Amino acid sequence: MKLLVLTFVLLSFCPVGGQERYAVIIQEIMADPSPAVGLPSSEWIEIRNRSKETVNLQGWRIADRSSQSGPLPTYHLQPDSILVVCASGSLNSLLPFGPTIAVTSFPSLDNDGDLLSLFTASGSTMHAVDYDLTWYANDLKKEGGWSLELIDQDNPCTGKNNWMASRFAAGGTPGDVNSVNGTMPDDEPPVLLRAYTINDRAVRLVFDETVDSLKASLVTSYNNSDVRPGEAFPIAPMFNEVELRLPAAMQAGLTYTVAMDAPCDCAGNAAAESRVMVGVPALLTKGTLVINEILFNPVPSGYDYVELINAGDSVVDLARGFLASRNSTGSVAGHVALSATPRLLFPGEFFVLTDDPNRLQLHFFSPARGQIETVASMPSFPDDKGVVLVTGMQGDILDEVPYSDKWHFPLMRQTEGVSLERIDPLNTSGDKLNWHSASSTSGYGTPGYRNSQSVPESSAGGLMAVDPPVFSPDNNGIDDQCFIRFSLPQAGMVARVDIFNVHGLLVKRLVQGGLLGSAGYWTWDGLNDKGQAIAPGPYIILVSLFDLGGHSRKYKMVVILASG
């Protein structure tokens, strides 16, 4: 695959309607007032003037993801002063707590999370907060009756780490200093997480936090680029994405690397050069995006997960696919989007879907959050047997695995909390011989990483070979299976594979009447035909090949089964 490099170099914040952005900030949010703890059962926000100048709020508006308030009335917010803003029906109940004004069409704040924005009269973003339930950092308080409070007003765009549930006994501090008020310095530079394409002439860069929008919007900030954008637009209201519009179209089938030098956040922290890949995504087709690992029977404190791998040679967009299962009637059900936003997956990359990434990282050596998608409600994957599917946007089935608990390694006493790993992404999805229990040394699961039981790179040559020559089926992730590889001058041969002990007794008929391609492999897990463990020692593998013309060939090899 051809690799092109687009190097983007990011060289404080724009004035917004006469004031610097973040001159006025949202510093407290009562999104879920019920059950009331000690405050009125009303939704409200509290804003603060951080600047040294009086700010007239006339014409300003408050918005969430789905709606926008009417204009705020004339109100002169003095320096270092606070103001509660609420719906008209809540004004009288909140006035006793301090300065309060009402606005028409006050947005209905989502209890589970919302994107809350404060706009000036000119429509420019003054401050925005994209909160969710994890910001409370308290399982009891997130159930309602408690406000979210900003900790350090000098770092208004830090995000989750700078917010927590109120500590005040009444459940919040409207009109007063936040109960969690303190210092939460931001010393971390922004991280360029990924990029995706809007079209072949527009690229979005995604950061983990707000970036300096003035610098990011200057085309001269990208003068060292191999392909210079004609325009650059930081995306409101969070300004954690930047859209680059290119004068020349990117070519399909090529992978580009975006390298950025010294992007800066709103606290002035500058990062070293960081790189991400981007490309024009191909259509999702069967065999490109495949199911690579399944945890369908987690421990009581865990959750299901499904790992996907891009087994093709083109970049794909996960937002164009769905995860699903089959119900009791066999119908496809429970569709959930693989990604709520555009997310590119490049050849060989892994992606994990689960209900709770935090629990996943507690139980397994899991990857960075960029490789995990939180799914509000995973499809139903029963503990004994079920079906995992990946579909396209029109319901076309891209991959399907009819898994069973019986696919686990037969000698395992406990399979709860153990994932099933696909041995070869290019081999048949529904073949139980292409699946194996994750190894004990990997923690019984490898979400986001190469499977512990994946097919190794071949080190053996010749028409027929055993790899490795010594194996130990103890499920520790090291040579747990024997791979019998073949490379034939032609396809269409029929195979029988038998395994004998040194006394000539048949212990395992591995293959009977298998139709072969020109190359491939079989696997032996070290068990006999009854699924029982056998004694360590040397075993003879006899491969008999036949074709339609009556020609036959036989290959005899020796493999050592070692004790664990």
C-alpha positions in Angstrom: 0.0 0.0 0.0 1.4 3.4 -1.0 2.0 5.8 1.9 1.8 9.5 1.5 2.6 12.0 4.2 0.5 15.1 4.8 2.3 17.1 7.5 0.1 19.7 9.3 1.8 22.1 11.7 -0.4 23.9 14.2 1.3 27.1 15.1 -5.1 32.9 22.3 -8.4 32.6 21.7 -10.5 34.8 19.3 -12.4 37.7 20.7 -16.1 36.8 20.9 -18.6 39.7 20.5 -16.3 42.1 22.4 -15.1 39.7 25.0 -12.5 37.0 25.0 -13.8 33.5 24.8 -14.3 32.0 28.3 -14.7 35.5 29.8 -18.1 34.1 30.9 -18.3 30.4 31.8 -20.8 27.8 32.8 -19.7 26.7 36.3 -22.6 24.7 37.7 -25.3 22.5 36.1 -28.4 21.1 37.7 -29.4 18.6 35.0 -31.3 16.1 37.2 -33.0 17.8 40.2 -35.1 14.8 41.2 -35.3 13.4 43.8 -34.6 16.8 45.4 -32.0 16.8 48.2 -32.5 20.3 49.5 -33.0 22.5 46.5 -36.1 23.2 44.3 -36.9 20.5 41.8 -35.9 22.6 38.8 -33.2 22.5 36.1 -30.8 25.5 36.0 -27.3 26.5 35.2 -25.0 29.0 36.9 -22.6 31.2 34.9 -19.7 33.4 36.1 -18.0 36.5 34.7 -14.3 35.7 34.9 -13.2 38.9 33.2 -12.5 42.4 34.6 -15.2 44.0 32.6 -19.0 44.2 33.0 -20.7 42.0 30.4 -24.2 42.8 29.0 -26.0 39.4 28.5 -28.7 40.9 26.3 -29.4 38.6 23.3 -27.2 35.7 24.6 -28.6 32.2 24.4 -28.2 28.8 26.0 -28.4 25.6 23.9 -28.1 21.9 24.2 -27.8 19.3 21.5 -31.5 19.5 20.4 -32.8 23.0 21.3 -31.9 26.6 22.0 -33.4 29.1 24.4 -34.8 32.4 23.6 -32.6 35.5 24.0 -31.5 36.5 27.5 -32.9 39.9 28.8 -30.7 42.8 29.4 -28.5 42.0 32.4 -25.1 43.5 33.3 -23.0 40.8 34.8 -20.4 42.4 37.0 -16.8 41.2 37.1 -16.2 38.1 39.2 -19.9 37.7 39.8 -22.3 34.8 39.2 -25.8 34.4 37.9 -28.3 31.5 37.9 -30.3 31.0 34.6 -33.4 28.9 34.5 -36.9 28.5 32.9 -39.6 31.1 33.6 -41.5 28.6 35.8 -38.5 28.1 38.1 -37.6 31.7 38.7 -39.5 32.3 41.9 -38.2 29.2 43.6 -34.6 30.0 42.8 -34.5 33.8 43.5 -34.0 33.3 47.2 -30.6 31.6 46.5 -29.1 34.6 44.7 -29.2 36.6 41.4 -31.4 34.7 39.0 -32.9 35.4 35.6 -35.3 33.4 33.5 -35.2 32.7 29.8 -37.9 31.5 27.5 -37.5 27.9 26.1 -34.8 27.0 28.6 -33.3 23.7 27.2 -34.4 20.5 28.8 -31.1 19.1 30.1 -30.5 15.4 29.6 -30.0 13.5 32.8 -27.5 11.1 31.3 -25.4 13.7 29.5 -25.7 16.6 27.1 -23.7 19.2 25.2 -24.5 22.6 26.9 -23.4 25.8 25.2 -23.5 29.5 26.0 -23.7 31.8 22.9 -23.3 35.5 22.6 -25.8 37.8 20.9 -23.7 37.4 17.7 -24.0 33.6 17.8 -20.4 33.0 18.8 -19.5 30.3 21.3 -18.5 31.7 24.7 -18.3 28.4 26.6 -19.5 24.8 26.1 -19.6 21.7 28.3 -20.1 18.2 27.1 -21.0 16.4 30.3 -22.1 12.8 31.1 -22.8 10.7 34.2 -19.2 9.8 34.8 -18.5 13.5 35.6 -20.3 13.1 39.0 -17.7 10.6 40.2 -20.3 9.3 42.6 -22.7 6.5 41.9 -25.3 7.8 44.4 -25.3 11.5 43.4 -25.5 10.7 39.6 -29.0 9.3 40.3 -30.4 12.9 40.8 -30.7 15.8 43.2 -27.1 16.9 42.9 -25.5 19.5 40.7 -22.3 19.3 38.7 -19.8 21.9 39.8 -16.7 23.2 38.1 -13.6 22.9 40.3 -11.1 25.4 38.8 -12.6 28.3 37.0 -9.2 29.2 35.6 -9.3 26.1 33.5 -12.8 26.2 31.9 -12.1 23.8 29.0 -10.3 21.0 30.8 -13.4 18.8 30.8 -14.3 15.8 33.0 -11.3 16.0 35.3 -12.3 19.6 36.3 -15.9 18.7 37.3 -17.6 16.7 40.0 -20.8 16.4 42.0 -21.5 19.1 44.6 -20.4 18.5 48.1 -22.9 20.9 49.6 -25.5 19.2 51.8 -28.4 20.8 49.9 -27.2 19.2 46.6 -25.8 22.3 45.0 -24.7 25.9 45.5 -26.8 28.2 43.2 -25.8 31.8 43.7 -22.8 30.9 45.8 -19.1 29.8 45.5 -18.9 26.2 44.3 -18.5 23.7 47.2 -15.7 21.9 45.2 -13.9 25.1 44.4 -10.2 24.6 44.1 -7.1 24.3 41.9 -7.0 21.8 39.1 -4.1 22.9 36.8 -4.0 21.7 33.2 -0.4 20.7 32.4 -1.2 18.2 29.7 -1.0 19.2 26.0 -3.7 18.2 23.6 -3.6 14.7 21.9 -4.5 14.2 18.3 -6.7 11.1 18.6 -7.6 10.4 15.0 -8.8 11.9 11.7 -11.7 11.1 9.4 -12.8 12.3 6.0 -15.9 14.3 5.3 -15.2 13.8 1.6 -12.1 13.5 -0.6 -11.3 17.2 -0.1 -12.2 17.6 3.6 -10.5 16.1 6.6 -11.6 16.4 10.3 -8.9 16.2 13.0 -10.1 15.0 16.4 -8.4 16.0 19.6 -9.0 14.9 23.2 -9.6 18.4 24.3 -10.3 22.0 23.1 -7.5 23.4 21.0 -6.5 27.0 20.4 -9.0 28.0 17.7 -7.2 31.1 16.6 -4.0 29.3 15.7 -5.9 26.3 14.3 -8.0 28.6 12.0 -5.0 30.2 10.3 -4.0 28.7 7.0 -0.5 29.8 7.6 -0.4 27.4 10.6 -0.1 24.6 8.0 2.6 26.0 5.7 4.9 23.0 6.2 2.3 20.6 4.9 3.0 18.5 1.9 -0.6 19.3 0.7 -1.6 22.6 2.2 -5.3 23.1 3.2 -7.0 26.0 1.5 -9.1 26.6 4.6 -9.1 25.5 8.2 -12.1 25.7 10.5 -12.2 24.8 14.2 -15.6 23.3 14.9 -17.8 24.9 17.4 -18.9 24.6 20.2 -16.3 22.4 21.7 -13.4 23.3 19.3 -11.9 19.8 19.7 -12.2 19.2 16.0 -10.6 21.1 13.1 -11.8 20.7 9.5 -9.1 21.1 6.8 -10.3 21.7 3.3 -7.8 20.5 0.7 -7.3 22.1 -2.7 -6.7 18.7 -4.3 -8.8 15.5 -3.8 -7.3 12.6 -1.9 -7.2 9.4 -3.9 -9.2 6.3 -3.0 -7.1 3.3 -1.9 -4.3 5.4 -0.5 -3.5 5.9 3.2 -2.2 9.3 4.2 -0.4 10.2 7.4 -1.3 13.5 9.1 1.6 14.8 11.2 1.0 17.9 13.4 3.6 19.9 15.1 2.9 21.7 18.4 -0.9 21.9 18.6 -1.9 24.0 21.6 -4.8 23.9 24.0 -6.7 26.7 25.7 -4.3 26.6 28.7 -1.3 27.2 26.4 0.1 23.7 26.6 1.8 22.7 23.3 2.3 19.1 22.2 5.2 17.7 20.3 4.5 16.3 16.8 1.8 13.7 16.7 0.6 11.6 13.8 -2.6 10.0 12.7 -3.7 8.3 9.5 -6.5 9.2 7.2 -7.9 8.0 3.9 -11.0 7.9 1.8 -13.0 4.9 3.2 -14.1 2.0 0.9 -17.5 0.5 1.0 -18.0 -2.2 3.7 -18.0 -5.6 2.0 -18.1 -9.2 3.2 -14.7 -10.3 4.5 -13.4 -6.8 5.2 -14.7 -6.2 8.7 -14.8 -9.5 10.6 -15.5 -10.7 14.1 -12.2 -11.5 15.8 -13.0 -12.1 19.5 -16.2 -12.6 21.6 -16.8 -12.5 25.3 -20.3 -13.7 25.7 -20.2 -15.0 29.3 -18.4 -12.4 31.4 -17.8 -12.6 35.2 -20.6 -11.1 37.3 -18.9 -7.7 37.5 -18.0 -7.6 33.8 -19.7 -7.0 30.5 -19.8 -8.7 27.1 -17.5 -7.4 24.4 -16.9 -8.1 20.7 -13.7 -7.3 18.9 -13.6 -6.6 15.2 -10.6 -6.5 12.9 -10.2 -4.9 9.4 -9.1 -8.0 7.5 -9.1 -6.2 4.2 -6.6 -4.0 2.4 -8.7 -0.7 2.5 -9.7 1.8 5.2 -13.3 1.5 6.3 -15.7 3.8 8.2 -17.2 2.0 11.3 -20.1 4.4 11.3 -21.4 2.6 8.2 -21.8 -0.7 10.0 -23.9 -2.3 12.8 -23.4 -5.1 15.4 -26.4 -7.4 15.9 -27.5 -10.9 17.0 -30.3 -13.3 16.2 -33.4 -13.7 18.3 -35.2 -16.9 19.2 -36.9 -17.1 15.8 -33.6 -16.6 14.0 -34.3 -13.1 12.8 -31.5 -10.5 13.0 -32.2 -8.2 16.0 -30.6 -5.7 18.3 -28.8 -3.6 15.8 -26.4 -1.0 17.3 -24.1 1.3 15.3 -20.4 0.3 15.4 -19.6 4.0 16.0 -21.9 7.0 16.6 -19.5 9.2 14.7 -17.2 8.7 11.7 -14.3 6.5 12.8 -11.8 5.0 10.4 -10.4 1.5 10.8 -7.3 0.8 8.9 -6.1 -2.7 7.6 -5.0 -4.9 10.5 -6.4 -2.6 13.2 -8.7 -3.8 16.0 -11.9 -2.2 17.4 -13.8 -3.3 20.5 -17.5 -2.7 21.4 -18.7 -3.1 25.0 -21.2 -1.6 27.6 -18.5 -0.3 30.0 -14.9 0.4 29.0 -14.0 1.0 32.6 -14.9 -2.5 33.6 -13.2 -3.8 30.5 -10.0 -2.2 31.6 -10.3 -3.6 35.1 -10.6 -7.2 33.9 -8.3 -7.2 30.9 -5.1 -5.6 29.5 -7.2 -3.3 27.3 -6.1 -0.7 24.7 -6.4 3.0 24.7 -9.9 4.4 24.7 -9.6 5.3 21.1 -10.0 1.7 20.2 -13.1 1.1 22.3 -16.7 2.2 21.6 -19.2 2.4 24.4 -22.5 0.8 23.5 -25.5 1.8 25.6 -27.1 -1.6 25.2 -25.2 -4.4 23.5 -27.2 -7.0 21.4 -28.2 -10.1 23.4 -25.4 -12.7 23.5 -26.5 -15.6 25.6 -24.0 -17.5 27.8 -24.5 -20.9 26.2 -24.9 -20.2 22.5 -25.9 -17.4 20.2 -25.0 -15.5 17.1 -22.9 -12.4 16.6 -23.3 -10.5 13.3 -21.9 -7.4 11.6 -24.1 -5.8 9.0 -23.9 -3.0 6.5 -26.2 0.1 6.5 -28.9 -1.8 4.5 -28.8 -4.9 6.7 -26.5 -6.9 4.4 -24.6 -9.4 6.5 -20.8 -8.8 6.4 -19.8 -11.5 9.0 -21.6 -14.0 11.2 -20.4 -16.3 14.0 -22.9 -18.9 15.5 -20.8 -19.3 18.7 -21.3 -21.9 21.4 -19.9 -22.4 24.9 -18.8 -25.9 23.6 -16.3 -24.1 21.3 -14.1 -23.5 24.3 -11.0 -25.7 25.0 -12.6 -28.9 26.3 -10.2 -29.3 29.2 -11.1 -25.9 30.7 -13.0 -26.3 34.0 -14.3 -22.7 34.0 -15.2 -20.7 30.9 -16.9 -17.7 32.7 -14.9 -14.6 31.9 -13.0 -16.4 29.1 -13.3 -15.0 25.5 -13.3 -17.0 22.3 -10.6 -15.9 20.0 -10.5 -16.3 16.2 -7.4 -18.2 15.1 -7.4 -16.8 11.5 -9.4 -13.8 10.4 -9.2 -15.0 6.8 -10.6 -18.5 7.6 -14.3 -19.4 7.9 -16.2 -17.5 10.6 -18.6 -20.3 11.5 -16.1 -23.1 11.8 -15.5 -24.0 15.4 -12.0 -25.2 14.6 -11.2 -21.6 13.8 -11.9 -20.5 17.4 -10.2 -21.2 20.6 -10.3 -20.1 24.3 -8.1 -17.1 25.1 -5.0 -18.1 26.9 -4.5 -17.9 30.7 -1.3 -15.9 30.3 -3.2 -13.2 28.4 -5.8 -12.8 31.2 -8.3 -14.9 29.2 -9.0 -12.1 26.8 -7.1 -9.8 24.4 -9.6 -6.9 23.5 -7.9 -4.5 21.2 -4.8 -6.7 20.7 -3.5 -9.6 18.6 -5.3 -12.7 19.8 -3.3 -15.0 22.0 -4.4 -18.0 20.0 -4.0 -16.4 16.5 -2.3 -18.4 13.7 1.4 -17.7 13.8 3.5 -16.7 10.9 4.7 -19.7 9.1 8.3 -20.7 9.7 8.0 -24.1 7.9 8.6 -24.7 4.2 7.8 -27.5 1.8 4.5 -29.0 0.5 3.5 -30.3 4.0 4.9 -29.2 7.3 4.2 -29.2 11.1 4.4 -25.9 13.0 5.6 -25.9 15.7 7.3 -29.3 15.9 6.7 -29.3 19.7 3.5 -28.0 21.2 1.8 -28.1 24.7 -2.0 -27.7 24.8 -2.2 -26.1 28.2 -3.9 -22.9 27.1 -1.1 -20.6 28.2 -0.9 -18.9 24.9 2.4 -20.4 23.9 2.3 -23.2 21.2 -1.1 -24.4 22.4 -2.0 -25.9 19.0 -0.3 -27.8 16.3 -0.7 -26.3 12.8 -0.3 -28.7 9.8 0.4 -26.5 6.8 0.1 -27.5 3.2 1.1 -25.8 -0.1 0.1 -27.8 -3.1 0.8 -27.3 -6.9 -3.0 -27.3 -7.5 -6.3 -27.0 -5.8 -9.1 -29.6 -5.7 -7.4 -32.4 -3.8 -9.3 -34.3 -1.1 -7.7 -34.9 2.2 -7.8 -37.3 5.1 -5.6 -36.5 8.1 -5.0 -39.1 10.8 -2.9 -39.0 14.0 -1.4 -42.1 15.5 0.6 -42.8 18.6 4.0 -44.6 18.4 2.2 -47.9 18.7 0.3 -47.3 15.5 -3.1 -46.8 17.2 -5.3 -44.1 15.7 -6.0 -41.4 18.3 -7.5 -38.7 16.2 -9.1 -38.5 12.7 -8.6 -34.8 12.2 -10.0 -34.5 8.6 -12.1 -36.8 6.6 -12.9 -35.9 2.9 -11.8 -32.2 3.2 -11.7 -30.4 -0.2 -8.5 -28.3 -0.4 -7.4 -25.1 -2.0 -3.8 -24.7 -3.1 -2.6 -23.7 0.4 -3.9 -23.7 4.0 -3.6 -25.5 7.3 -5.4 -27.7 9.8 -5.1 -27.4 13.6 -4.9 -30.1 16.3 -5.5 -29.2 19.9 -3.8 -32.3 21.3 -7.0 -34.2 22.2 -8.3 -37.5 20.9 -11.5 -38.3 19.1 -13.4 -38.3 22.4 -12.1 -34.8 23.4 -9.9 -36.3 26.0 -6.3 -35.4 26.9 -3.7 -37.9 25.8 -0.2 -38.8 27.1 2.7 -36.6 26.2 5.1 -37.9 23.6 5.7 -38.2 19.8 2.7 -38.6 17.5 2.7 -39.5 13.8 0.6 -37.3 11.5 -0.4 -39.1 8.2 -1.9 -36.9 5.5 -3.5 -38.7 2.6 -4.4 -36.7 -0.6 -6.6 -37.9 -3.5 -7.8 -36.3 -6.7 -10.6 -37.1 -9.1 -8.1 -38.8 -11.5 -7.4 -41.5 -8.9 -3.9 -40.1 -8.0 -2.9 -40.2 -4.4 -0.1 -38.9 -2.2 0.8 -39.5 1.4 2.8 -37.4 3.8 4.1 -38.6 7.2 5.3 -36.2 9.9 6.1 -36.3 13.5 5.0 -33.9 16.2 5.9 -33.9 19.9 3.1 -33.3 22.4 4.7 -31.9 25.5 3.3 -31.7 28.9 2.2 -28.2 30.2 
